[in-house]
């Protein structure tokens, strides 16, 4: 079972930036799509961004132009660079992985991280 460990969350003022990292317990990036989800209190978990093993990406409309997902196979790490943060970005952010892209973007990945809290103050 692959383990995913997120880090980089914290408290930031609106307009600020954070970079989340997700490290996998083994080298999976050659064959796995990766994604970032978030869940705010009282809301359903939603896809923020996804990246295929080949590097193609997609984003939720709410974060396009502000967030960037990337991956570093040498470090077994996927990143989420978050700029121009807004209070509505406040949530627990989760890393996800699966060999099938459709499962990553469809909310049914094989692996989930434990989550990292992002809080944006106004």
PyMOL CGO cylinders between C-alpha atoms (Angstrom):
from pymol import cmd
from pymol.cgo import CYLINDER

trace = [
    CYLINDER, 0.00, 0.00, 0.00, 1.47, 3.31, -1.08, 0.3, 1, 1, 1, 1, 1, 1,
    CYLINDER, 1.47, 3.31, -1.08, 1.52, 5.96, 1.60, 0.3, 1, 1, 1, 1, 1, 1,
    CYLINDER, 1.52, 5.96, 1.60, 1.10, 9.63, 0.84, 0.3, 1, 1, 1, 1, 1, 1,
    CYLINDER, 1.10, 9.63, 0.84, 2.22, 12.29, 3.30, 0.3, 1, 1, 1, 1, 1, 1,
    CYLINDER, 2.22, 12.29, 3.30, 1.22, 15.92, 2.83, 0.3, 1, 1, 1, 1, 1, 1,
    CYLINDER, 1.22, 15.92, 2.83, 2.91, 18.96, 4.30, 0.3, 1, 1, 1, 1, 1, 1,
    CYLINDER, 2.91, 18.96, 4.30, 3.05, 22.71, 3.80, 0.3, 1, 1, 1, 1, 1, 1,
    CYLINDER, 3.05, 22.71, 3.80, -0.31, 23.76, 5.14, 0.3, 1, 1, 1, 1, 1, 1,
    CYLINDER, -0.31, 23.76, 5.14, -0.75, 26.62, 7.57, 0.3, 1, 1, 1, 1, 1, 1,
    CYLINDER, -0.75, 26.62, 7.57, -2.32, 29.98, 8.25, 0.3, 1, 1, 1, 1, 1, 1,
    CYLINDER, -2.32, 29.98, 8.25, -1.91, 32.73, 5.66, 0.3, 1, 1, 1, 1, 1, 1,
    CYLINDER, -1.91, 32.73, 5.66, -3.56, 36.07, 4.97, 0.3, 1, 1, 1, 1, 1, 1,
    CYLINDER, -3.56, 36.07, 4.97, -5.75, 36.58, 1.94, 0.3, 1, 1, 1, 1, 1, 1,
    CYLINDER, -5.75, 36.58, 1.94, -3.62, 37.28, -1.11, 0.3, 1, 1, 1, 1, 1, 1,
    CYLINDER, -3.62, 37.28, -1.11, -0.75, 35.21, 0.21, 0.3, 1, 1, 1, 1, 1, 1,
    CYLINDER, -0.75, 35.21, 0.21, 0.81, 31.99, -1.04, 0.3, 1, 1, 1, 1, 1, 1,
    CYLINDER, 0.81, 31.99, -1.04, 1.49, 28.47, 0.18, 0.3, 1, 1, 1, 1, 1, 1,
    CYLINDER, 1.49, 28.47, 0.18, 3.08, 25.43, -1.42, 0.3, 1, 1, 1, 1, 1, 1,
    CYLINDER, 3.08, 25.43, -1.42, 1.81, 22.02, -0.45, 0.3, 1, 1, 1, 1, 1, 1,
    CYLINDER, 1.81, 22.02, -0.45, 3.94, 18.92, -0.89, 0.3, 1, 1, 1, 1, 1, 1,
    CYLINDER, 3.94, 18.92, -0.89, 2.93, 15.27, -1.06, 0.3, 1, 1, 1, 1, 1, 1,
    CYLINDER, 2.93, 15.27, -1.06, 5.63, 12.63, -0.74, 0.3, 1, 1, 1, 1, 1, 1,
    CYLINDER, 5.63, 12.63, -0.74, 4.91, 9.05, -1.73, 0.3, 1, 1, 1, 1, 1, 1,
    CYLINDER, 4.91, 9.05, -1.73, 6.40, 6.09, 0.10, 0.3, 1, 1, 1, 1, 1, 1,
    CYLINDER, 6.40, 6.09, 0.10, 7.63, 4.57, -3.12, 0.3, 1, 1, 1, 1, 1, 1,
    CYLINDER, 7.63, 4.57, -3.12, 8.31, 5.56, -6.65, 0.3, 1, 1, 1, 1, 1, 1,
    CYLINDER, 8.31, 5.56, -6.65, 4.86, 5.65, -8.20, 0.3, 1, 1, 1, 1, 1, 1,
    CYLINDER, 4.86, 5.65, -8.20, 4.95, 8.58, -10.51, 0.3, 1, 1, 1, 1, 1, 1,
    CYLINDER, 4.95, 8.58, -10.51, 5.79, 6.70, -13.64, 0.3, 1, 1, 1, 1, 1, 1,
    CYLINDER, 5.79, 6.70, -13.64, 2.49, 4.87, -13.52, 0.3, 1, 1, 1, 1, 1, 1,
    CYLINDER, 2.49, 4.87, -13.52, 0.17, 6.94, -11.36, 0.3, 1, 1, 1, 1, 1, 1,
    CYLINDER, 0.17, 6.94, -11.36, -1.96, 9.97, -11.81, 0.3, 1, 1, 1, 1, 1, 1,
    CYLINDER, -1.96, 9.97, -11.81, -1.96, 12.30, -8.83, 0.3, 1, 1, 1, 1, 1, 1,
    CYLINDER, -1.96, 12.30, -8.83, -4.38, 14.84, -7.51, 0.3, 1, 1, 1, 1, 1, 1,
    CYLINDER, -4.38, 14.84, -7.51, -5.17, 17.34, -4.81, 0.3, 1, 1, 1, 1, 1, 1,
    CYLINDER, -5.17, 17.34, -4.81, -8.58, 17.48, -3.17, 0.3, 1, 1, 1, 1, 1, 1,
    CYLINDER, -8.58, 17.48, -3.17, -9.93, 19.73, -0.46, 0.3, 1, 1, 1, 1, 1, 1,
    CYLINDER, -9.93, 19.73, -0.46, -12.74, 19.56, 2.04, 0.3, 1, 1, 1, 1, 1, 1,
    CYLINDER, -12.74, 19.56, 2.04, -14.11, 22.55, 3.87, 0.3, 1, 1, 1, 1, 1, 1,
    CYLINDER, -14.11, 22.55, 3.87, -16.25, 22.17, 7.03, 0.3, 1, 1, 1, 1, 1, 1,
    CYLINDER, -16.25, 22.17, 7.03, -19.76, 21.08, 6.14, 0.3, 1, 1, 1, 1, 1, 1,
    CYLINDER, -19.76, 21.08, 6.14, -18.90, 20.59, 2.47, 0.3, 1, 1, 1, 1, 1, 1,
    CYLINDER, -18.90, 20.59, 2.47, -18.11, 17.64, 0.24, 0.3, 1, 1, 1, 1, 1, 1,
    CYLINDER, -18.11, 17.64, 0.24, -14.58, 16.83, -0.75, 0.3, 1, 1, 1, 1, 1, 1,
    CYLINDER, -14.58, 16.83, -0.75, -13.81, 18.39, -4.12, 0.3, 1, 1, 1, 1, 1, 1,
    CYLINDER, -13.81, 18.39, -4.12, -11.09, 18.00, -6.72, 0.3, 1, 1, 1, 1, 1, 1,
    CYLINDER, -11.09, 18.00, -6.72, -8.71, 20.96, -6.84, 0.3, 1, 1, 1, 1, 1, 1,
    CYLINDER, -8.71, 20.96, -6.84, -6.20, 19.80, -9.44, 0.3, 1, 1, 1, 1, 1, 1,
    CYLINDER, -6.20, 19.80, -9.44, -4.95, 16.65, -11.10, 0.3, 1, 1, 1, 1, 1, 1,
    CYLINDER, -4.95, 16.65, -11.10, -1.84, 15.64, -13.02, 0.3, 1, 1, 1, 1, 1, 1,
    CYLINDER, -1.84, 15.64, -13.02, -1.32, 12.58, -15.20, 0.3, 1, 1, 1, 1, 1, 1,
    CYLINDER, -1.32, 12.58, -15.20, 1.81, 10.46, -15.28, 0.3, 1, 1, 1, 1, 1, 1,
    CYLINDER, 1.81, 10.46, -15.28, 2.68, 12.31, -18.49, 0.3, 1, 1, 1, 1, 1, 1,
    CYLINDER, 2.68, 12.31, -18.49, 2.29, 15.73, -16.90, 0.3, 1, 1, 1, 1, 1, 1,
    CYLINDER, 2.29, 15.73, -16.90, -1.07, 16.82, -18.28, 0.3, 1, 1, 1, 1, 1, 1,
    CYLINDER, -1.07, 16.82, -18.28, -3.06, 18.84, -15.79, 0.3, 1, 1, 1, 1, 1, 1,
    CYLINDER, -3.06, 18.84, -15.79, -6.56, 20.00, -15.04, 0.3, 1, 1, 1, 1, 1, 1,
    CYLINDER, -6.56, 20.00, -15.04, -7.96, 22.38, -12.46, 0.3, 1, 1, 1, 1, 1, 1,
    CYLINDER, -7.96, 22.38, -12.46, -11.19, 23.27, -10.78, 0.3, 1, 1, 1, 1, 1, 1,
    CYLINDER, -11.19, 23.27, -10.78, -12.60, 26.49, -12.21, 0.3, 1, 1, 1, 1, 1, 1,
    CYLINDER, -12.60, 26.49, -12.21, -12.34, 28.13, -8.80, 0.3, 1, 1, 1, 1, 1, 1,
    CYLINDER, -12.34, 28.13, -8.80, -8.54, 27.81, -8.73, 0.3, 1, 1, 1, 1, 1, 1,
    CYLINDER, -8.54, 27.81, -8.73, -7.58, 28.26, -12.38, 0.3, 1, 1, 1, 1, 1, 1,
    CYLINDER, -7.58, 28.26, -12.38, -4.91, 30.89, -12.78, 0.3, 1, 1, 1, 1, 1, 1,
    CYLINDER, -4.91, 30.89, -12.78, -4.06, 30.82, -9.06, 0.3, 1, 1, 1, 1, 1, 1,
    CYLINDER, -4.06, 30.82, -9.06, -2.98, 27.24, -8.32, 0.3, 1, 1, 1, 1, 1, 1,
    CYLINDER, -2.98, 27.24, -8.32, -0.39, 25.10, -10.09, 0.3, 1, 1, 1, 1, 1, 1,
    CYLINDER, -0.39, 25.10, -10.09, 0.10, 21.37, -9.71, 0.3, 1, 1, 1, 1, 1, 1,
    CYLINDER, 0.10, 21.37, -9.71, 3.44, 19.80, -10.57, 0.3, 1, 1, 1, 1, 1, 1,
    CYLINDER, 3.44, 19.80, -10.57, 5.37, 16.62, -9.93, 0.3, 1, 1, 1, 1, 1, 1,
    CYLINDER, 5.37, 16.62, -9.93, 9.01, 15.67, -9.35, 0.3, 1, 1, 1, 1, 1, 1,
    CYLINDER, 9.01, 15.67, -9.35, 9.59, 11.99, -10.04, 0.3, 1, 1, 1, 1, 1, 1,
    CYLINDER, 9.59, 11.99, -10.04, 13.14, 12.10, -8.66, 0.3, 1, 1, 1, 1, 1, 1,
    CYLINDER, 13.14, 12.10, -8.66, 11.73, 13.17, -5.29, 0.3, 1, 1, 1, 1, 1, 1,
    CYLINDER, 11.73, 13.17, -5.29, 8.52, 11.10, -5.42, 0.3, 1, 1, 1, 1, 1, 1,
    CYLINDER, 8.52, 11.10, -5.42, 6.70, 14.35, -4.74, 0.3, 1, 1, 1, 1, 1, 1,
    CYLINDER, 6.70, 14.35, -4.74, 3.73, 16.23, -6.12, 0.3, 1, 1, 1, 1, 1, 1,
    CYLINDER, 3.73, 16.23, -6.12, 3.27, 19.91, -5.34, 0.3, 1, 1, 1, 1, 1, 1,
    CYLINDER, 3.27, 19.91, -5.34, 0.41, 22.37, -5.23, 0.3, 1, 1, 1, 1, 1, 1,
    CYLINDER, 0.41, 22.37, -5.23, 1.52, 25.97, -5.51, 0.3, 1, 1, 1, 1, 1, 1,
    CYLINDER, 1.52, 25.97, -5.51, -1.29, 28.20, -4.28, 0.3, 1, 1, 1, 1, 1, 1,
    CYLINDER, -1.29, 28.20, -4.28, -1.16, 31.92, -4.99, 0.3, 1, 1, 1, 1, 1, 1,
    CYLINDER, -1.16, 31.92, -4.99, -3.63, 34.75, -4.42, 0.3, 1, 1, 1, 1, 1, 1,
    CYLINDER, -3.63, 34.75, -4.42, -5.30, 32.74, -1.70, 0.3, 1, 1, 1, 1, 1, 1,
    CYLINDER, -5.30, 32.74, -1.70, -8.83, 33.59, -0.66, 0.3, 1, 1, 1, 1, 1, 1,
    CYLINDER, -8.83, 33.59, -0.66, -10.74, 32.84, 2.56, 0.3, 1, 1, 1, 1, 1, 1,
    CYLINDER, -10.74, 32.84, 2.56, -12.88, 30.40, 0.58, 0.3, 1, 1, 1, 1, 1, 1,
    CYLINDER, -12.88, 30.40, 0.58, -9.76, 28.30, -0.06, 0.3, 1, 1, 1, 1, 1, 1,
    CYLINDER, -9.76, 28.30, -0.06, -9.76, 27.38, 3.62, 0.3, 1, 1, 1, 1, 1, 1,
    CYLINDER, -9.76, 27.38, 3.62, -10.00, 23.59, 3.87, 0.3, 1, 1, 1, 1, 1, 1,
    CYLINDER, -10.00, 23.59, 3.87, -8.16, 20.39, 4.62, 0.3, 1, 1, 1, 1, 1, 1,
    CYLINDER, -8.16, 20.39, 4.62, -6.18, 19.51, 1.50, 0.3, 1, 1, 1, 1, 1, 1,
    CYLINDER, -6.18, 19.51, 1.50, -5.64, 15.87, 0.58, 0.3, 1, 1, 1, 1, 1, 1,
    CYLINDER, -5.64, 15.87, 0.58, -3.25, 14.22, -1.83, 0.3, 1, 1, 1, 1, 1, 1,
    CYLINDER, -3.25, 14.22, -1.83, -4.52, 11.33, -3.94, 0.3, 1, 1, 1, 1, 1, 1,
    CYLINDER, -4.52, 11.33, -3.94, -3.02, 8.72, -6.26, 0.3, 1, 1, 1, 1, 1, 1,
    CYLINDER, -3.02, 8.72, -6.26, -4.24, 6.02, -8.61, 0.3, 1, 1, 1, 1, 1, 1,
    CYLINDER, -4.24, 6.02, -8.61, -3.06, 4.25, -11.73, 0.3, 1, 1, 1, 1, 1, 1,
    CYLINDER, -3.06, 4.25, -11.73, -6.26, 5.36, -13.47, 0.3, 1, 1, 1, 1, 1, 1,
    CYLINDER, -6.26, 5.36, -13.47, -6.78, 9.05, -14.24, 0.3, 1, 1, 1, 1, 1, 1,
    CYLINDER, -6.78, 9.05, -14.24, -10.55, 8.65, -14.16, 0.3, 1, 1, 1, 1, 1, 1,
    CYLINDER, -10.55, 8.65, -14.16, -10.37, 7.48, -10.56, 0.3, 1, 1, 1, 1, 1, 1,
    CYLINDER, -10.37, 7.48, -10.56, -8.20, 10.40, -9.49, 0.3, 1, 1, 1, 1, 1, 1,
    CYLINDER, -8.20, 10.40, -9.49, -10.49, 13.01, -11.03, 0.3, 1, 1, 1, 1, 1, 1,
    CYLINDER, -10.49, 13.01, -11.03, -13.60, 11.05, -10.12, 0.3, 1, 1, 1, 1, 1, 1,
    CYLINDER, -13.60, 11.05, -10.12, -12.96, 11.04, -6.39, 0.3, 1, 1, 1, 1, 1, 1,
    CYLINDER, -12.96, 11.04, -6.39, -12.19, 7.31, -6.10, 0.3, 1, 1, 1, 1, 1, 1,
    CYLINDER, -12.19, 7.31, -6.10, -8.40, 7.07, -5.97, 0.3, 1, 1, 1, 1, 1, 1,
    CYLINDER, -8.40, 7.07, -5.97, -6.72, 4.02, -4.51, 0.3, 1, 1, 1, 1, 1, 1,
    CYLINDER, -6.72, 4.02, -4.51, -4.62, 6.09, -2.10, 0.3, 1, 1, 1, 1, 1, 1,
    CYLINDER, -4.62, 6.09, -2.10, -5.29, 9.13, 0.06, 0.3, 1, 1, 1, 1, 1, 1,
    CYLINDER, -5.29, 9.13, 0.06, -3.00, 11.15, 2.26, 0.3, 1, 1, 1, 1, 1, 1,
    CYLINDER, -3.00, 11.15, 2.26, -3.94, 12.18, 5.78, 0.3, 1, 1, 1, 1, 1, 1,
    CYLINDER, -3.94, 12.18, 5.78, -4.56, 15.82, 4.85, 0.3, 1, 1, 1, 1, 1, 1,
    CYLINDER, -4.56, 15.82, 4.85, -3.04, 19.17, 5.72, 0.3, 1, 1, 1, 1, 1, 1,
    CYLINDER, -3.04, 19.17, 5.72, -4.97, 22.18, 6.97, 0.3, 1, 1, 1, 1, 1, 1,
    CYLINDER, -4.97, 22.18, 6.97, -4.93, 25.42, 5.00, 0.3, 1, 1, 1, 1, 1, 1,
    CYLINDER, -4.93, 25.42, 5.00, -6.51, 28.45, 6.64, 0.3, 1, 1, 1, 1, 1, 1,
    CYLINDER, -6.51, 28.45, 6.64, -6.79, 31.79, 4.84, 0.3, 1, 1, 1, 1, 1, 1,
    CYLINDER, -6.79, 31.79, 4.84, -7.70, 34.78, 6.96, 0.3, 1, 1, 1, 1, 1, 1,
    CYLINDER, -7.70, 34.78, 6.96, -9.45, 37.83, 5.56, 0.3, 1, 1, 1, 1, 1, 1,
]
cmd.load_cgo(trace, "trace")
